[in-house]
Amino acid sequence: MTTTDAITELQRRLADGLAKIDPHHRLLGRPVTYRVIDGKMLEITYRDVAGIADAEVLGWKRIVGQDCSCSISPQTAERIVVRFVVPLK
């Protein structure tokens, strides 16, 4: 599977599954960017997120179905940035 194929498959799984695990639309519909790191990892960044619960992070990881990391950092006083890093296999 090529890097492009892996990213397309990951985007499809997120499109299909995010509505089910994100009932409050904390990630769904937020501005999202994808960035390949060293051809081996994919960084997915959600901006303008009002907040996120542990259950939503765990649900996101279940959708992806791979080991991945998540970091949360302030964007403004009211908004956070949620960043996931997923290995491309």
C-alpha positions as CSV (number, residue, x, y, z in Angstrom):
1,M,0.0,0.0,0.0
2,T,1.4,3.4,-1.0
3,T,1.5,6.4,1.4
4,T,-1.4,8.0,-0.6
5,D,-3.5,4.8,-0.3
6,A,-2.9,4.7,3.4
7,I,-3.9,8.3,3.9
8,T,-7.0,7.9,1.7
9,E,-8.0,4.8,3.7
10,L,-7.5,6.6,7.0
11,Q,-9.5,9.6,5.8
12,R,-12.3,7.2,4.8
13,R,-12.4,5.5,8.2
14,L,-12.5,8.8,10.0
15,A,-15.3,10.1,7.7
16,D,-17.3,7.0,8.4
17,G,-16.6,6.7,12.1
18,L,-16.2,10.1,13.5
19,A,-19.9,11.0,13.7
20,K,-20.4,7.9,15.9
21,I,-17.8,8.6,18.5
22,D,-18.1,12.4,18.5
23,P,-21.7,13.2,19.4
24,H,-20.9,16.7,20.5
25,H,-19.1,17.5,17.2
26,R,-15.9,18.5,19.0
27,L,-13.8,17.2,16.2
28,L,-16.3,16.7,13.5
29,G,-16.5,19.7,11.2
30,R,-13.4,21.4,12.7
31,P,-10.6,22.6,10.5
32,V,-8.3,19.6,10.0
33,T,-4.9,19.3,8.3
34,Y,-2.8,16.3,7.3
35,R,1.0,16.3,7.2
36,V,3.3,13.4,6.3
37,I,6.4,13.4,8.6
38,D,9.5,11.7,7.1
39,G,7.3,9.5,4.9
40,K,6.6,7.3,7.9
41,M,4.1,9.1,10.1
42,L,0.9,11.1,9.5
43,E,0.1,14.1,11.7
44,I,-3.6,14.9,11.8
45,T,-4.3,18.3,13.5
46,Y,-7.8,19.6,14.5
47,R,-8.0,23.3,15.2
48,D,-10.6,25.4,16.9
49,V,-11.7,22.6,19.2
50,A,-13.8,23.7,22.2
51,G,-12.8,20.7,24.3
52,I,-12.4,16.9,24.1
53,A,-13.0,14.0,26.5
54,D,-10.9,11.0,27.0
55,A,-13.6,8.8,25.6
56,E,-13.5,10.8,22.3
57,V,-9.8,10.4,22.0
58,L,-10.0,6.6,22.7
59,G,-12.9,6.4,20.1
60,W,-10.7,8.2,17.5
61,K,-7.9,5.7,18.2
62,R,-10.3,2.8,17.8
63,I,-11.4,4.1,14.4
64,V,-7.8,4.4,13.2
65,G,-7.1,0.9,14.5
66,Q,-3.4,1.6,15.0
67,D,-1.0,2.7,17.7
68,C,-1.0,6.5,17.7
69,S,-0.3,9.4,19.9
70,C,-2.4,12.4,20.8
71,S,-1.4,15.8,22.1
72,I,-3.6,18.7,23.1
73,S,-2.3,22.2,23.3
74,P,-3.9,25.6,23.8
75,Q,-4.7,27.6,20.7
76,T,-6.6,30.5,22.4
77,A,-8.1,31.0,25.8
78,E,-11.3,29.2,24.5
79,R,-10.0,26.8,21.9
80,I,-7.5,23.9,21.8
81,V,-5.5,22.1,19.1
82,V,-5.8,18.3,19.1
83,R,-3.0,16.5,17.2
84,F,-2.8,12.8,16.4
85,V,0.3,11.2,15.0
86,V,-0.3,7.8,13.2
87,P,2.3,5.5,11.7
88,L,1.9,4.9,8.0
89,K,2.2,1.2,7.3
